[in-house]
Amino acid sequence: MRAKSCWVAFLLVILLACRENSTQNQVVTKDSTGKSNPKQYAEEDSVEYVFEDKKPMLNEKQVKGIVINVVQQYCQSLNEADFKKLQSLFADSVQSYLGNQKISKEVVAQMARARLKNLKNPRFFADLAKIQVFPQKILVPIKQLTNEKNITFEAEFSFDEAFNIIAYQERPYNERKKSLQELWEGRFVIEGSKQVEAYLLIKNFKENQFEFVLEINPEGNCKSKYEGKAVLNAENEAFSIENNDCKVAFLLKNEGELIAISEKNRCLLHSITCSFEGNYTRFKEKEFRWNLSEDEK
């Protein structure tokens, strides 16, 4: 009888231990009525929290390395007539390829094959020392060597977020007499009259970015000053970054002698009756003054 009682007590201890372990593996949640409801804890509940999908941010050097590799593979695929490799460099849907709009990457490969048939022993080499990297786009001179003649054209590659080519164009290559830094940097004033009403300073051009100062005549009714940074979208186009209160676009014209500025949406850095917009011409005088003397007017 005593042995039977001990056996029953032993079973009760085991049952209580199992119940306590089950309670520890539950989490308490509240339903819409505010009542607490136990919820069985599952391992996958924590997996989603631990392994969040976060895309790594690439710096400029890393982006440049990736696009250079794509250009090298593009030229190599043409040199080896490896059209499967060339096809793999493009997105499934290509916005534009040599003027042909909205085609598949398979059609791109077919067009490249047909193009090479008309050339005698063609070889393609990218001048990577002169590559220009913009957001989602690059410009690079490519030398095309054949038995008959050699030419250099400027290739424009556009990419998606995964660095697949979504557009490709070619145009005649004209080497600039001035660097982009020389074309963009300087002091500019608004066009219209001798009385200067707005002033633009562009400085510290580096890796297709620059700092700028935009100022409306502080002695007038529209005084305002905007100091910011801008990044090039193309050789002659740039847009301001970082400051969401005022978004402006820059358009370089006349070999760097003129910059047209336009505001995107409502700029909050000046009153509604004022604007930074206009054509700014390069200011070549040594000194800058807002007002001219009576003799100079």
ZAVEX-842846 format. One record per atom (N, C-alpha, C): residue in one letter; x, y, z. Coordinates in steps of 0.02 Angstrom, whole numbers, padded with zeros to 5 digits, always signed. Example, Ala and Ser with C-alpha at 12.3 -4.5 7.8 and 13.67 -1.06 7.14 Angstrom:
// ZAVEX-842846
a+00660-00284+00390
a+00615-00225+00390
a+00660-00165+00390
s+00642-00112+00354
s+00684-00053+00357
s+00645+00002+00394
// end
This chain:
// ZAVEX-842846
m+00042-00061+00000
m+00000+00000+00000
m+00043+00063+00000
r+00096+00059+00042
r+00142+00116+00046
r+00178+00128-00020
a+00198+00072-00053
a+00233+00077-00118
a+00187+00108-00171
k+00122+00090-00168
k+00074+00118-00217
k+00066+00193-00208
s+00066+00217-00144
s+00059+00288-00130
s+00120+00327-00156
c+00178+00298-00147
c+00239+00331-00172
c+00238+00337-00248
w+00213+00285-00281
w+00210+00286-00354
w+00162+00340-00379
v+00106+00349-00345
v+00057+00401-00364
v+00086+00470-00354
a+00123+00480-00298
a+00155+00545-00284
a+00206+00562-00338
f+00244+00511-00359
f+00295+00521-00411
f+00263+00544-00476
l+00205+00514-00495
l+00171+00534-00556
l+00145+00605-00552
l+00120+00625-00492
l+00095+00693-00483
l+00151+00745-00492
v+00211+00730-00467
v+00269+00775-00474
v+00286+00785-00548
i+00286+00730-00585
i+00302+00734-00658
i+00250+00776-00695
l+00185+00766-00679
l+00132+00804-00713
l+00137+00878-00699
l+00153+00896-00635
l+00160+00967-00617
l+00220+00999-00652
a+00275+00962-00660
a+00334+00988-00694
a+00320+01000-00768
c+00284+00955-00799
c+00267+00963-00870
c+00221+01023-00881
r+00174+01033-00833
r+00127+01089-00839
r+00164+01156-00833
e+00213+01158-00785
e+00251+01220-00776
e+00293+01236-00838
n+00323+01185-00869
n+00363+01195-00930
n+00321+01220-00987
s+00259+01194-00993
s+00213+01216-01046
s+00193+01288-01036
t+00184+01310-00972
t+00165+01379-00958
t+00221+01427-00976
q+00284+01407-00965
q+00341+01450-00982
q+00348+01460-01057
n+00324+01412-01097
n+00329+01417-01170
n+00270+01452-01201
q+00228+01486-01160
q+00172+01524-01185
q+00185+01598-01176
v+00161+01639-01223
v+00163+01711-01215
v+00092+01736-01209
v+00082+01789-01171
v+00015+01814-01158
v+00001+01872-01204
t-00054+01868-01240
t-00076+01922-01284
t-00145+01944-01262
k-00166+02001-01288
k-00232+02026-01272
k-00274+02029-01336
d-00336+02007-01331
d-00379+02011-01389
d-00411+02080-01392
s-00457+02090-01438
s-00488+02155-01448
s-00529+02178-01388
t-00549+02131-01345
t-00589+02150-01286
t-00545+02167-01226
g-00480+02158-01232
g-00434+02174-01178
g-00419+02116-01133
k-00449+02056-01147
k-00437+01997-01106
k-00373+01964-01126
s-00337+01938-01076
s-00274+01905-01089
s-00287+01835-01115
n-00251+01817-01169
n-00257+01751-01198
n-00187+01721-01206
p-00177+01661-01181
p-00112+01629-01191
p-00102+01610-01264
k-00042+01619-01290
k-00026+01601-01359
k+00037+01558-01359
q+00032+01502-01392
q+00089+01457-01394
q+00147+01491-01430
y+00206+01492-01399
y+00266+01524-01427
y+00294+01479-01481
a+00309+01508-01539
a+00338+01471-01595
a+00406+01501-01612
e+00452+01459-01634
e+00520+01481-01650
e+00521+01532-01706
e+00476+01524-01756
e+00476+01569-01813
e+00455+01640-01794
d+00422+01649-01736
d+00402+01716-01714
d+00462+01761-01704
s+00517+01733-01681
s+00578+01773-01669
s+00621+01778-01731
v+00615+01731-01778
v+00656+01732-01838
v+00644+01794-01879
e+00581+01814-01887
e+00564+01873-01927
e+00594+01936-01897
y+00597+01939-01831
y+00624+01998-01797
y+00700+02000-01804
v+00732+01942-01798
v+00806+01941-01800
v+00832+01952-01870
f+00800+01920-01919
f+00825+01923-01987
f+00782+01970-02029
e+00786+02035-02014
e+00750+02085-02053
e+00786+02095-02120
d+00748+02107-02172
d+00776+02117-02239
d+00798+02189-02247
k+00862+02201-02237
k+00889+02268-02243
k+00940+02270-02299
k+00928+02311-02350
k+00974+02317-02405
k+01035+02359-02385
p+01095+02335-02397
p+01154+02373-02377
p+01161+02436-02421
m+01183+02490-02390
m+01194+02552-02427
m+01264+02550-02456
l+01269+02562-02522
l+01333+02561-02556
l+01361+02632-02559
n+01426+02639-02547
n+01456+02705-02554
n+01476+02716-02627
e+01500+02776-02642
e+01515+02794-02711
e+01569+02750-02742
k+01619+02733-02702
k+01673+02691-02726
k+01648+02622-02745
q+01604+02594-02704
q+01576+02528-02718
q+01532+02528-02781
v+01491+02580-02788
v+01449+02587-02847
v+01492+02592-02910
k+01544+02632-02907
k+01589+02640-02965
k+01621+02574-02983
g+01642+02535-02933
g+01672+02470-02946
g+01624+02423-02980
i+01560+02424-02959
i+01510+02380-02989
i+01497+02398-03062
v+01487+02463-03076
v+01469+02483-03145
v+01530+02474-03192
i+01590+02484-03166
i+01650+02471-03207
i+01652+02397-03227
n+01636+02353-03180
n+01635+02281-03194
n+01583+02265-03248
v+01525+02297-03245
v+01472+02286-03295
v+01497+02308-03364
v+01529+02367-03367
v+01555+02392-03432
v+01608+02344-03460
q+01652+02321-03417
q+01703+02274-03440
q+01673+02209-03467
q+01622+02184-03433
q+01589+02123-03456
q+01551+02135-03522
y+01523+02195-03529
y+01488+02212-03591
y+01536+02210-03650
c+01593+02243-03643
c+01643+02244-03697
c+01671+02174-03710
q+01683+02136-03657
q+01710+02069-03664
q+01661+02024-03700
s+01597+02030-03685
s+01546+01988-03718
s+01544+02004-03793
l+01553+02067-03812
l+01555+02085-03883
l+01618+02058-03916
n+01674+02064-03882
n+01738+02040-03910
n+01738+01964-03920
e+01705+01928-03875
e+01703+01855-03879
e+01641+01830-03915
a+01598+01877-03938
a+01535+01859-03970
a+01494+01812-03926
d+01497+01824-03861
d+01460+01785-03812
d+01394+01820-03796
f+01343+01805-03835
f+01281+01842-03830
f+01237+01820-03771
k+01249+01760-03746
k+01215+01739-03684
k+01240+01780-03625
k+01305+01792-03624
k+01334+01833-03571
k+01309+01904-03576
l+01308+01931-03638
l+01283+01999-03648
l+01210+02005-03626
q+01170+01955-03643
q+01100+01955-03625
q+01091+01956-03549
s+01135+01922-03513
s+01129+01918-03440
s+01143+01984-03405
l+01174+02032-03440
l+01189+02097-03410
l+01129+02143-03411
f+01077+02126-03449
f+01018+02169-03457
f+00960+02145-03414
a+00916+02192-03398
a+00854+02176-03363
a+00808+02139-03411
d+00758+02105-03383
d+00711+02067-03425
d+00676+02113-03475
s+00657+02173-03452
s+00625+02222-03495
s+00672+02282-03503
v+00691+02297-03564
v+00739+02351-03578
v+00702+02411-03606
q+00710+02468-03573
q+00674+02528-03594
q+00697+02552-03663
s+00763+02550-03675
s+00789+02575-03739
s+00856+02543-03753
y+00867+02523-03816
y+00931+02497-03838
y+00945+02523-03909
l+00993+02567-03914
l+01011+02596-03979
l+00950+02623-04016
g+00907+02657-03980
g+00849+02689-04010
g+00787+02646-04013
n+00792+02582-03997
n+00734+02537-03998
n+00704+02535-03928
q+00639+02550-03924
q+00605+02559-03861
q+00569+02496-03838
k+00572+02484-03772
k+00534+02431-03739
k+00541+02363-03774
i+00600+02334-03767
i+00614+02269-03797
i+00639+02223-03741
s+00643+02159-03756
s+00668+02110-03708
s+00743+02103-03714
k+00774+02073-03664
k+00847+02064-03667
k+00866+02013-03721
e+00819+01968-03738
e+00833+01921-03792
e+00838+01958-03859
v+00796+02009-03868
v+00799+02049-03930
v+00864+02089-03931
v+00886+02114-03873
v+00949+02150-03869
v+01006+02106-03895
a+01008+02043-03873
a+01060+01997-03894
a+01057+01985-03970
q+00997+01980-03997
q+00989+01970-04069
q+01014+02030-04108
m+00999+02090-04083
m+01021+02151-04116
m+01097+02158-04114
a+01127+02140-04057
a+01200+02143-04051
a+01233+02094-04099
r+01204+02035-04106
r+01231+01984-04152
r+01229+02010-04225
a+01172+02039-04243
a+01165+02066-04311
a+01213+02124-04324
r+01224+02164-04273
r+01270+02222-04280
r+01341+02199-04292
l+01364+02148-04257
l+01433+02125-04264
l+01445+02092-04332
k+01393+02064-04362
k+01401+02032-04427
k+01423+02081-04481
n+01405+02145-04472
n+01422+02196-04521
n+01491+02227-04509
l+01527+02204-04457
l+01593+02231-04441
l+01646+02177-04450
k+01704+02197-04475
k+01758+02150-04486
k+01806+02149-04426
n+01805+02092-04391
n+01849+02081-04334
n+01845+02139-04284
p+01785+02154-04258
p+01778+02212-04212
p+01806+02197-04142
r+01834+02248-04110
r+01856+02244-04041
r+01833+02307-04005
f+01811+02298-03943
f+01784+02354-03905
f+01824+02362-03839
f+01844+02424-03825
f+01882+02438-03764
f+01855+02502-03732
a+01836+02498-03669
a+01810+02556-03632
a+01868+02596-03602
d+01865+02662-03610
d+01915+02706-03579
d+01891+02722-03508
l+01906+02677-03461
l+01879+02681-03394
l+01907+02740-03354
a+01963+02767-03376
a+01991+02826-03342
a+01946+02887-03350
k+01902+02886-03401
k+01859+02943-03415
k+01786+02928-03400
i+01773+02875-03362
i+01704+02858-03346
i+01674+02910-03299
q+01611+02925-03310
q+01574+02972-03267
q+01514+02936-03237
v+01511+02936-03171
v+01459+02899-03136
v+01407+02947-03108
f+01345+02937-03127
f+01288+02976-03102
f+01239+02928-03068
p+01189+02954-03032
p+01139+02909-03003
p+01104+02867-03056
q+01113+02801-03052
q+01081+02752-03097
q+01103+02760-03170
k+01158+02796-03183
k+01178+02806-03253
k+01253+02820-03256
i+01286+02798-03311
i+01356+02814-03322
i+01367+02834-03394
l+01420+02872-03406
l+01443+02889-03472
l+01516+02866-03477
v+01533+02833-03531
v+01602+02809-03539
v+01620+02805-03613
p+01680+02830-03633
p+01701+02823-03702
p+01721+02750-03717
i+01699+02725-03774
i+01717+02657-03795
i+01749+02661-03864
k+01807+02630-03869
k+01842+02628-03933
k+01822+02565-03971
q+01801+02574-04033
q+01782+02518-04077
q+01835+02511-04131
l+01872+02456-04129
l+01927+02444-04176
l+01906+02390-04226
t+01915+02404-04291
t+01901+02356-04343
t+01958+02357-04394
n+01956+02311-04443
n+02008+02309-04494
n+02004+02370-04540
e+01945+02402-04543
e+01936+02457-04589
e+01951+02525-04556
k+01923+02537-04497
k+01933+02601-04464
k+01921+02595-04389
n+01946+02644-04354
n+01937+02646-04281
n+01896+02708-04263
i+01848+02699-04219
i+01807+02756-04197
i+01800+02754-04121
t+01784+02810-04092
t+01769+02814-04020
t+01700+02845-04012
f+01657+02811-03975
f+01591+02838-03962
f+01580+02842-03887
e+01532+02882-03866
e+01514+02887-03796
e+01454+02842-03783
a+01463+02795-03737
a+01409+02749-03719
a+01376+02772-03655
e+01310+02770-03655
e+01271+02788-03596
e+01233+02726-03572
f+01250+02704-03511
f+01217+02647-03480
f+01170+02672-03425
s+01109+02647-03422
s+01064+02661-03367
s+01048+02595-03332
f+01043+02597-03265
f+01036+02536-03225
f+00974+02538-03181
d+00951+02479-03163
d+00901+02474-03111
d+00937+02467-03043
e+00900+02455-02990
e+00930+02451-02923
e+00976+02392-02915
a+00967+02340-02956
a+01010+02281-02953
a+01068+02285-03002
f+01077+02344-03034
f+01130+02357-03082
f+01124+02314-03145
n+01062+02297-03163
n+01048+02270-03229
n+01040+02329-03277
i+01064+02321-03338
i+01058+02375-03387
i+00986+02380-03411
i+00957+02439-03405
i+00888+02449-03428
i+00885+02495-03490
a+00941+02528-03506
a+00944+02570-03566
a+01016+02578-03587
y+01026+02580-03653
y+01094+02587-03680
y+01090+02629-03744
q+01130+02682-03746
q+01132+02725-03805
q+01204+02742-03822
e+01216+02760-03885
e+01282+02781-03908
e+01275+02848-03945
r+01326+02889-03938
r+01328+02953-03973
r+01400+02969-03989
p+01412+03014-04036
p+01481+03034-04052
p+01517+03061-03991
y+01580+03044-03984
y+01618+03066-03926
y+01658+03128-03943
n+01644+03181-03907
n+01682+03243-03914
n+01716+03258-03848
e+01781+03251-03847
e+01817+03262-03785
e+01814+03335-03764
r+01797+03347-03702
r+01789+03415-03677
r+01857+03449-03671
k+01856+03515-03686
k+01916+03555-03676
k+01926+03572-03603
k+01870+03575-03565
k+01872+03591-03494
k+01843+03532-03455
s+01867+03525-03394
s+01840+03473-03350
s+01772+03495-03324
l+01734+03448-03297
l+01669+03465-03269
l+01677+03513-03210
q+01730+03506-03173
q+01742+03552-03118
q+01751+03623-03143
e+01788+03632-03197
e+01798+03699-03225
e+01733+03727-03254
l+01691+03683-03282
l+01628+03706-03312
l+01578+03727-03259
w+01577+03693-03203
w+01525+03705-03152
w+01546+03758-03101
e+01607+03755-03077
e+01626+03800-03023
e+01630+03873-03046
g+01613+03918-03001
g+01619+03989-03016
g+01564+04030-02984
r+01562+04094-03003
r+01511+04140-02978
r+01466+04162-03036
f+01402+04164-03023
f+01354+04180-03075
f+01303+04230-03047
v+01278+04273-03091
v+01228+04322-03071
v+01167+04317-03117
i+01109+04338-03091
i+01048+04333-03130
i+01049+04380-03189
e+01021+04358-03244
e+01018+04400-03304
e+00963+04452-03297
g+00967+04505-03336
g+00912+04552-03339
g+00933+04625-03341
s+00980+04644-03297
s+01000+04714-03296
s+01066+04720-03259
k+01094+04779-03257
k+01156+04790-03220
k+01145+04783-03145
q+01084+04797-03123
q+01069+04790-03052
q+01062+04716-03036
v+01112+04688-03003
v+01112+04617-02986
v+01059+04603-02933
e+01016+04554-02946
e+00963+04538-02899
e+00971+04469-02867
a+01009+04426-02896
a+01021+04360-02867
a+01091+04336-02886
y+01120+04297-02841
y+01190+04278-02847
y+01197+04203-02834
l+01239+04169-02873
l+01251+04097-02865
l+01326+04084-02862
l+01346+04048-02811
l+01415+04026-02804
l+01417+03950-02802
i+01458+03919-02845
i+01467+03847-02846
i+01540+03833-02831
k+01552+03788-02782
k+01621+03774-02761
k+01628+03701-02739
n+01690+03680-02727
n+01706+03614-02701
n+01675+03558-02742
f+01684+03562-02808
f+01659+03510-02853
f+01703+03448-02845
k+01672+03391-02829
k+01709+03329-02820
k+01663+03270-02829
e+01685+03223-02871
e+01647+03161-02883
e+01574+03176-02901
n+01565+03223-02947
n+01499+03242-02974
n+01452+03270-02922
q+01480+03300-02869
q+01441+03337-02821
q+01474+03405-02809
f+01434+03453-02786
f+01463+03519-02771
f+01422+03553-02717
e+01453+03604-02687
e+01418+03647-02639
e+01397+03711-02674
f+01342+03741-02652
f+01319+03802-02685
f+01291+03851-02633
v+01293+03914-02652
v+01261+03967-02613
v+01217+04007-02661
l+01153+04011-02646
l+01106+04051-02684
l+01082+04108-02639
e+01086+04169-02665
e+01065+04225-02623
e+01029+04277-02665
i+00972+04299-02639
i+00935+04354-02669
i+00956+04418-02635
n+00960+04473-02672
n+00985+04537-02647
n+00958+04552-02577
p+01003+04553-02526
p+00980+04566-02458
p+00954+04637-02446
e+00967+04682-02494
e+00944+04750-02486
e+00875+04761-02518
g+00849+04708-02548
g+00782+04714-02579
g+00728+04684-02535
n+00669+04675-02563
n+00612+04649-02527
n+00611+04572-02524
c+00654+04540-02564
c+00654+04467-02569
c+00718+04436-02542
k+00746+04464-02492
k+00810+04438-02467
k+00802+04367-02441
s+00847+04324-02465
s+00847+04254-02445
s+00914+04224-02464
k+00935+04174-02425
k+00999+04141-02437
k+00991+04066-02429
y+01018+04029-02476
y+01013+03956-02476
y+01082+03926-02486
e+01108+03893-02435
e+01172+03858-02439
e+01159+03783-02438
g+01183+03747-02488
g+01167+03676-02492
g+01216+03637-02535
k+01197+03575-02550
k+01237+03531-02592
k+01194+03506-02650
a+01228+03489-02705
a+01193+03463-02763
a+01233+03406-02794
v+01198+03362-02829
v+01231+03305-02862
v+01211+03306-02936
l+01258+03289-02979
l+01245+03288-03051
l+01203+03227-03070
n+01155+03239-03113
n+01114+03186-03142
n+01138+03170-03212
a+01173+03217-03243
a+01205+03211-03308
a+01261+03263-03310
e+01297+03265-03365
e+01352+03314-03369
e+01329+03385-03359
n+01270+03401-03384
n+01246+03470-03381
n+01184+03479-03337
e+01169+03429-03295
e+01110+03433-03252
e+01129+03414-03181
a+01100+03450-03133
a+01111+03435-03062
a+01048+03453-03023
f+01041+03425-02963
f+00985+03441-02921
f+01008+03443-02848
s+00976+03485-02809
s+00995+03494-02739
s+00976+03432-02699
i+01012+03420-02645
i+00999+03363-02601
i+00998+03386-02528
e+00974+03344-02484
e+00975+03353-02412
e+00922+03401-02385
n+00911+03458-02416
n+00863+03507-02390
n+00796+03499-02425
n+00746+03473-02389
n+00680+03462-02418
n+00637+03525-02419
d+00659+03578-02386
d+00621+03640-02386
d+00625+03677-02453
c+00676+03661-02492
c+00683+03694-02557
c+00723+03650-02604
k+00691+03624-02655
k+00723+03582-02705
k+00732+03622-02769
v+00795+03627-02791
v+00808+03665-02852
v+00848+03621-02901
a+00838+03635-02966
a+00874+03600-03019
a+00920+03649-03055
f+00979+03625-03075
f+01028+03666-03110
f+01037+03638-03181
l+01037+03681-03230
l+01048+03661-03299
l+01105+03702-03328
l+01161+03669-03343
l+01221+03703-03369
l+01215+03712-03444
k+01228+03774-03468
k+01222+03789-03539
k+01282+03829-03563
n+01288+03833-03629
n+01339+03876-03662
n+01410+03864-03634
e+01429+03799-03631
e+01497+03782-03609
e+01514+03812-03541
g+01465+03811-03496
g+01478+03835-03429
g+01471+03910-03419
e+01447+03945-03468
e+01439+04018-03462
e+01372+04037-03432
l+01326+03990-03429
l+01259+04005-03404
l+01231+03945-03366
i+01196+03958-03311
i+01162+03905-03273
i+01090+03927-03262
a+01043+03886-03285
a+00972+03899-03275
a+00949+03862-03213
i+00916+03898-03168
i+00892+03869-03105
i+00816+03869-03105
s+00788+03812-03085
s+00716+03806-03078
s+00700+03774-03011
e+00645+03795-02981
e+00625+03768-02916
e+00575+03711-02927
k+00582+03660-02886
k+00537+03602-02889
k+00488+03608-02832
n+00425+03615-02848
n+00372+03626-02797
n+00383+03693-02762
r+00353+03702-02706
r+00355+03766-02670
r+00418+03770-02626
c+00459+03821-02637
c+00519+03832-02597
c+00500+03872-02535
l+00520+03846-02476
l+00501+03878-02413
l+00555+03924-02386
l+00607+03936-02424
l+00662+03978-02400
l+00652+04052-02418
h+00600+04068-02454
h+00584+04138-02470
h+00509+04146-02472
s+00486+04208-02476
s+00414+04220-02477
s+00384+04196-02543
i+00319+04189-02545
i+00286+04162-02604
i+00292+04207-02665
t+00306+04271-02656
t+00313+04318-02712
t+00384+04320-02739
c+00430+04283-02709
c+00500+04284-02730
c+00520+04217-02759
s+00580+04214-02790
s+00601+04152-02821
s+00677+04153-02834
f+00707+04093-02832
f+00777+04085-02852
f+00782+04072-02927
e+00727+04062-02960
e+00728+04041-03030
e+00756+04096-03076
g+00787+04073-03130
g+00812+04120-03180
g+00876+04094-03213
n+00902+04134-03259
n+00964+04118-03295
n+01021+04157-03263
y+01071+04120-03239
y+01128+04151-03206
y+01189+04147-03252
t+01217+04204-03268
t+01276+04206-03312
t+01339+04211-03271
r+01393+04183-03298
r+01457+04183-03261
r+01482+04254-03249
f+01501+04267-03188
f+01524+04333-03168
f+01600+04334-03171
k+01628+04375-03214
k+01700+04372-03228
k+01740+04427-03194
e+01706+04471-03159
e+01742+04524-03124
e+01777+04494-03062
k+01829+04529-03039
k+01867+04505-02981
k+01827+04512-02917
e+01788+04566-02912
e+01750+04579-02851
e+01675+04577-02867
f+01636+04561-02816
f+01564+04560-02824
f+01532+04607-02774
r+01487+04650-02798
r+01450+04696-02755
r+01377+04695-02775
w+01333+04698-02726
w+01262+04697-02742
w+01241+04759-02780
n+01263+04817-02759
n+01241+04880-02791
n+01298+04914-02829
l+01281+04942-02885
l+01330+04980-02924
l+01325+05053-02906
s+01380+05089-02913
s+01379+05160-02900
s+01340+05196-02956
e+01323+05259-02945
e+01285+05298-02995
e+01325+05303-03060
d+01391+05307-03056
d+01431+05314-03117
d+01433+05248-03157
e+01425+05191-03123
e+01430+05127-03156
e+01363+05105-03187
k+01308+05135-03165
k+01242+05116-03190
k+01232+05140-03262
// end
